[in-house]
Amino acid sequence: MELRLRVTQNGETYEVVTTPLSLIRWERRTKQKVTALTDGNIGLEDLAVMAYEASRVAGRPVPANLDDWLAKLDAIDPLGDETPDPTQPAPSDD
């Protein structure tokens, strides 16, 4: 499962993509299972923890303390899952 997130901190905007490692770290911090994402049971703190962990996994410089990272957070927006829907036919040139 991948989730793309747009993060803005101190006026800088970047995108991260969750990985299995970042999602496992999110599960450990929040005591939730990744299935909560499909249930729509996700809050802003969940998105922030996912973005923080995905940033760490991606090698972005982040503080060791989540609260220090949150203090610089201006906005976070989920961009969705880019996995194509296999039930939809591919566009044709017709």
C-alpha positions in Angstrom: 0.0 0.0 0.0 1.3 3.4 -0.9 0.0 6.8 0.1 1.4 10.0 -1.4 1.5 13.0 0.8 2.3 16.7 0.1 4.0 18.3 3.1 4.6 22.0 3.6 7.1 23.0 6.3 8.4 26.5 6.8 7.1 27.4 3.3 8.9 24.5 1.6 6.6 21.9 -0.1 7.7 18.4 -0.9 6.0 15.0 -1.6 6.7 11.7 0.1 5.3 8.2 -0.5 4.7 5.8 2.3 6.6 2.5 2.3 6.0 -0.7 4.3 8.6 0.5 6.8 7.0 3.9 7.3 3.6 2.3 7.7 4.8 -0.2 10.2 6.4 2.7 12.2 3.0 4.5 12.0 1.2 1.3 13.3 3.7 1.1 16.2 3.2 4.8 17.2 -0.5 4.9 16.8 -1.4 1.3 17.9 -3.6 1.1 14.8 -3.5 -1.3 11.9 -3.1 -0.2 8.3 -6.6 -1.5 7.6 -7.8 1.7 9.3 -6.8 3.5 6.1 -9.4 1.6 4.1 -12.1 2.2 6.7 -11.6 6.0 6.4 -10.7 6.1 10.1 -7.7 8.4 9.8 -7.0 11.8 11.3 -4.6 14.6 10.8 -2.2 13.2 13.4 -2.2 9.9 11.5 -1.2 11.7 8.2 1.4 13.7 10.1 3.0 10.6 11.6 3.0 8.9 8.2 4.6 11.9 6.5 7.2 12.1 9.3 8.1 8.5 9.0 8.0 8.5 5.1 10.3 11.6 5.2 12.7 9.7 7.5 12.7 6.6 5.2 13.3 8.8 2.2 16.4 10.3 3.8 15.0 13.8 4.3 16.6 15.5 7.3 14.0 15.4 10.1 14.4 16.0 13.8 14.6 12.9 16.1 11.5 14.2 17.9 8.2 14.1 16.2 6.9 17.1 18.1 9.8 19.2 16.8 8.9 18.2 13.2 5.2 19.0 13.9 6.1 22.5 15.2 7.4 23.3 11.7 4.4 21.8 9.8 2.3 24.2 7.8 0.1 21.8 5.9 -0.2 18.2 4.9 -2.4 16.9 2.1 -3.0 13.3 1.0 -2.6 13.0 -2.8 -4.1 9.6 -3.1 -3.0 6.2 -4.3 -1.5 6.1 -7.7 -2.2 2.4 -8.2 -4.3 1.9 -11.3 -7.7 0.4 -10.9 -7.5 -3.0 -12.7 -11.3 -3.0 -13.3 -11.0 0.0 -15.5 -10.1 -0.5 -19.2 -7.0 1.2 -20.5 -7.7 4.2 -22.7 -7.7 3.5 -26.4 -6.6 5.5 -29.3 -10.0 5.1 -31.1 
